[in-house]
Amino acid sequence: MTVRARRYLSVLLAFVFALGGGAVTAVAAPAAENYVALGDSYSSGVGAGSYGSSGDCMRSANAYPELWANSHSVSSFDFVACSGAKTADVLSQASAVDASTTFITVSVGGNDAGFADVMVDCTLSTNSGCVSRVEEAKQFATSTLPGRLDDVYSTLTSRAPNAQIVVLGYPRFYEIGGSCSVGLSDTKRSAINSGADTLAQVTADRAAAHGLTFVDMRGPFNNHEICASGEWWLHSLTWPVVESYHPTANGQRYGYLPALESVTG
């Protein structure tokens, strides 16, 4: 045996014994996840196309839950998020989780707070009318929504005590300033964004209170909102109308998916 080989063997043996008692312990592969994706249209993937046979729930093959499941070790995947879902609907969706569930994602709250109606009102009304309607939604978000979110989060933690639960928020809709012909003034856009900020804060607070991981989507969509100089990852008013103000396929792939992976690996 050469001197070089002896040194190599000596170093290797020293490393082996340093690991503990002269035995090398194999590192187990991560267990495959039992993943359940819950929530509303931002989780089902409305706006991202390729809805298959999911009907009115509009579950997209381009939605972040599908993309995450396809790129990770998943033993089972139950995609039950549905367009239009409110907290009461997610409580029903929770029947899909149990003690064997190891990973859950959920987005909910926007429909409870009536932000679809906000967008209609802001499109059709004056600046002051829009601001007033947003303030009404924000009042709901701070007074009534917290209790509804508590019901959802406590139900999930009770039904799936072994699961990592990730709560994903919503992006701001608009970049303010500059030239953008979407028919809404900066006053209206700022008001709508303030509603998104309130919803994010309330959701983050309640998620934290239940020990859940909150993913704030305002940062990942920065410079990709409607009217941004970068590629828009959100539809403005579009056809079909239901896809308006929802993430595009790229918004799901390059906005939501990396944000989720940042807390899951």
HELIX and SHEET records of a PDB file:
HELIX    1   1 VAL A    3  GLY A   20  1                                  18    
HELIX    2   2 SER A   41  SER A   44  1                                   4    
HELIX    3   3 GLY A   55  CYS A   57  5                                   3    
HELIX    4   4 TYR A   64  ASN A   70  1                                   7    
HELIX    5   5 THR A   87  GLN A   93  1                                   7    
HELIX    6   6 ALA A   94  ALA A   96  5                                   3    
HELIX    7   7 PHE A  115  LEU A  124  1                                  10    
HELIX    8   8 ASN A  127  SER A  143  1                                  17    
HELIX    9   9 LEU A  145  ARG A  159  1                                  15    
HELIX   10  10 ASP A  186  ALA A  209  1                                  24    
HELIX   11  11 VAL A  241  GLU A  243  5                                   3    
HELIX   12  12 ALA A  249  ASN A  250  1                                   2    
HELIX   13  13 GLY A  251  TYR A  256  3                                   6    
HELIX   14  14 LEU A  257  THR A  264  1                                   8    
SHEET    1   A 5 VAL A  74  PHE A  79  0                                        
SHEET    2   A 5 GLU A  33  ALA A  37  1                                        
SHEET    3   A 5 PHE A 103  VAL A 106  1                                        
SHEET    4   A 5 GLN A 164  LEU A 168  1                                        
SHEET    5   A 5 THR A 213  VAL A 215  1                                        
END                                                                             
